[in-house]
Amino acid sequence: MTSTDAHGPRTPAATAPAPDATTGTPEPGTAAEGVLRGTPVVPGVAVGPVVRPAPRPALPQVPADGGAGVVPEDERDAELERARAAAEALAQRLSARAGTAEGDAAAVLRATAQLAADRGLLGEVRKRTRTGATADVAVTGAAEKFAQMFAAMGGLMADRVTDLHDVRDRVVAALTGQAEPGVPVPEAASVLVAEDLAPADTADLDPARVVALVTRGGGPTSHTAIIARQLGIPCVVATAGAEELRVGEVVLVDGTTGAVERDPDAAAARSRVAADRAAREAAAGWRGPGRLADGTAVAVLANVADGAAARVAAEGPAEGVGLFRTELCFLGTAVEPDVEAQAAVYAEVLRPFAERARAAGGAGDPTPAGGAGDRSDVKVVLRTLDAGSDKPIAYATPEHEENPALGVRGLRVVRRDAGLLDRQLDAVALAAGRTGLRPWVMAPMVATEAEGREFAAAVRARGLVPGVMVEVPSVALLAARLLQHVDFLSIGTNDLTQYTMAADRLSSDLADLNDPWQPAVLALVAMTAVAGQRAGKPVGVCGEAAADPLLACVLVGLGVTSLSAAAAAVPAVGARLATVTLEQCRAAAAAAMAAEDPAAGRAAALAALS
């Protein structure tokens, strides 16, 4: 059967028939005859032959003594230089690729380049080569030491193990003359299957050739999932049995239900892919603004990481920015940029929307009172530094924490240096003055009412609009009290799910727990949204859950007033919302919350909406 291209933004409105709401979809990790099941993270349908990444290079054995004494003393400096040069060359290649990528793809490539050039890792390599280890043995041993350290830290730091092993493999390949590992460029549209995928594997995939991703490992917020959302290709992670898929065998991937069908019926597969393509084409024509079929307004916004991503978003149908991740601008920065330098970075993100506002004759100053500002075409929501955990910044976070996901991250960095926040807010205010657009500013990892009150005062003192993120369950429980101090709330479903379910969001073993469709997570979203309605203030969702068109309908049914997703996902979300009424969304939300588990929740929501 000829494989069929099925890439790009899409909506599940015209994909496979909804599963039976009474029986639900089998849990991720189970399999019917010829069907593997995993956790769906990007909706859509695609079919094609299986391809796999090139094999990892053969690694040298690291002796118990670390390889000491193998290299003569007068040759050890040269061996160290070989290792250093290979790591530097890799960092430069990854940085160059980051320079031509956009948004999340650029961010993950920069982070991996930073890891390749990490001084601590190179210091460990230096120590080993000076005792006489060969360059490849030193790199392998040093990487394993750091991998064990990251794994022991748990939480989001454990995700760095995949990245670290990828850096190790690429450096060792260069040192030993082996082919650098990576993803092949298939001749026909194909389905990429792997245990897991490193950022360097996924960041610049060609969606015309790789039309779906299936992994045995990973989770809903893994790098694989994030890049798949940006590319708009169906993706299923934590798929039990994925290792059994043979290169060349044809599979059909349903990113809405999490099903991976082996050897599907050719005619049925063509029909489902064609229906998905029709839905995608309909979504591609969506231009906003966000509205339900009954006219109810729901702002659909974009998540951005830098000025380039903001320019792309401003040219599309997104009504503004729901999440500007400022920390991603400074991941590779050793010294804190001064106020002037930070202001220049923030202005790059504000300027495209300020220009759009002026072109439309807008004031560029959305007012949140009563939720009116939540509909502004020039709304830009900036998140202060979410440094720490899997996004360490040299000047903002401690070097070593036993559990960084529960440690000094986000707003908590002010406990160590209150000036960090003051200088960032000064820079934001300076950028606002220069561009003529007043951003909304929110703090990550808020946990108490006092933190929200103090942050709001600091933001208002600079003439900006204050809000906080709902990532910690305590804030959802106290949402009404927080809204006495701030003008809006934004729900970060990635961390809210992780902390609610006590499940590492990057663990493939816990992917079924770490799912935003968990009824407990939906209950906290509903609680927060109700508090916003009573206070007359907007409550948005800026986590990855907002990129799922089906879940977007459920979130609106729970009372959420805006949704923010990767720019590539915006048309699919907006188009899907346009097909349903508020009454249908509320029915889908009630059905999902009443379900026993995420799989049953998806099935029940699909049934309610159809």
PECORNOR-V709989 format. One line per field, one symbol per residue. ss: DSSP state (H for helix, E for strand, L for the rest). psi: psi as a letter, one per 30 degrees, with the letter a starting at -180 (. if undefined). burial: I if it has 16 or more other C-alpha atoms within 10 Angstrom, else O. A space follows every 50 residues. Layout:
ss: ???
psi: ???
burial: ???
//
This chain:
ss: LLLELLLLLLLHHHLLLLLLLLLLLLLLLLLLLLEEELEEEELLEEEEEE EELLLLLLLLLLLLLLLLLLLLHHHHHHHHHHHHHHHHHHHHHHHHHHHH LLHHHHHHHHHHHHHHLLHHHHHHHHHHHHLLLLHHHHHHHHHHHHHHHH HHHLHHHHHHHHHHHHHHHHHHHHHHLLLLLLLLLLLLLEEEEELLLLHH HHLLLLLLLEEEEEELLLLLLLHHHHHHHHHLLEEEELLLLHHHLLLLLE EEEELLLLEEEELLLHHHHHHHHHHHHHHHHHHHLLLLLLELLLLLELEE EEEELLHHHHHHHHHLLLLEEEEEEHHHHLLLLLLLLLHHHHHHHHHHHH HHHHHHHHHLLLLLLLLLHHHHHHHLLLEEEEELLLLELLELLLLLLLLL LLLHHHLLLHHHHHHLLHHHHHHHHHHHHHHHHHHLLLLEEEELLLLLHH HHHHHHHHHHLLLLEEEEEELLHHHHHLHHHHLLLLLEEEELHHHHHHHH HLLLLLLHHHLLLLLLLLHHHHHHHHHHHHHHHHHLLLEEELLHHHHLHH HHHHHHHHLLLEEEEEHHHHHHHHHHHLLLLHHHHHHHHHHHHHLLLHHH HHHHHHHHHL
psi: kklkkillklkgegalkklkfefakkkkflkljgklkajkfjllklkllk lllkkllkklkjlegggkfeklefgeeeeeeeeeeeeeeeeeeeeeeeff llbeeeeeeeeeeeefgkeeeeeeeeeeeffgkleeeeeeeeeeeeeeee effabfffffeeeeeeeeeeeeeefgglkklakljlelklkkklelklef effhkjffejflkklealafgleeeeeeeefhkkkklhjkgfffkkkfkk lkkjfefgkjkkhlkeeeeeeeeeeeeeeeeeeffkgalkklfgfkkjkj lkklfaeeeeeeeffafkgakfjjiffffgegkekkkleeeeeeeeeeee eefeeeeeefglfgikjfkggeffgkfgkjjkkljhklcgikkeffllek keiffgbjlbfffffejffeeeeeeeeeeeeeeefgkjlkklklhkflee eeeeeeeeeefggljkllkjfkeeeefgeeeeffelflkkkjfeeeeeee fhkkfgkffgeeeikffkeeeeeeeeeeeeeeeefhkkjlkglffffjee eeeeeeffgkflkklkeffeeeeeeeefflleeeeeeeeeeefflfleee eeeeeeeef.
burial: OOIIIIIIIIIIIIIIOIIOIOOIIIIIIOIOOOIIIIIIIIIIIIIIII IIIOOIIOOOOIOOOIIIIOIOOOOIOOIIOIIIOIIIIIIIOIIOIIOO IIIIIIIIIIIIIIIIIOOOIIOIIIOIIIIIIIIIIIIIIIIIOIIOII OOIIIIIIIIIIIIIIIIIIIIIIIOOOOIIIIOOIOIIIIIIIIIIIII IIIIIOIIIIIIIIIIIIIIIIIIIIIIIIIIIIIIIIIIIIOOIOOOOI IIIIIIIIIIIIIIOOOOIIOIIIIIIIIIIIIIOIOIIIIIOOOOIIII IIIIIIIIIIIIIIOIIIIIIIIIIIIIIIIIOOOOOOIOOIIOIIIIII IIIIIIIOOOOOOIIIIIOOIOIIIIIIIIIIIIIIIIIIIIIIIIIIOO OOIIIOOIIIIIIOOOOOOIIIIIIIIIIIIIOOIIIIIIIIIIIIIOIO IIIOIIOIIOOOOIIIIIIIIIIIIIIIIIIIIOIIIIIIIIIIIIIIII IOIIIIIIIIIIIIIIIIIOIIIIIIIIIIIIIOIIIIIIIIIIIIIIII IIIIIIIIIIIIIIIIIIIIIIIIIIIIOIIIOIIIIIIIIIIOIOIIII IIIIIIIIIO
//
